[in-house]
Amino acid sequence: MQTEQDPRTRAKFIELLGEAKDHKIIPLLKKELAHAHREVRYWAVLSLEFSGFSEAEQMAHEYKQQHPEEWGDEIPNEQAS
């Protein structure tokens, strides 16, 4: 996944990783919060938020507070960054 360049595909990988509910993926998801494309960041935040781990949920909460402009009513598409 780390070599995947297509933002939409990368976002789908992140979404799937989030479904794993494995504590080991938290550092990877945290790194994706700095990705250039909004769709990737969006799925990283959601995966952290719904991971079931308080540490990850806190990261998602902090990111959302620091970047309120990224949180609207719709899922971003691959053109958004």
Buried (B, 14 or more C-beta within 10 A) or exposed (E): EEEBEEBBEBBBBBBEBBEEEEEEBBEBBBEBBEBEBBBBBBBBBBBBBBBEBEEBBEBBEEBBEEEEEBEEEEEBEBEBE
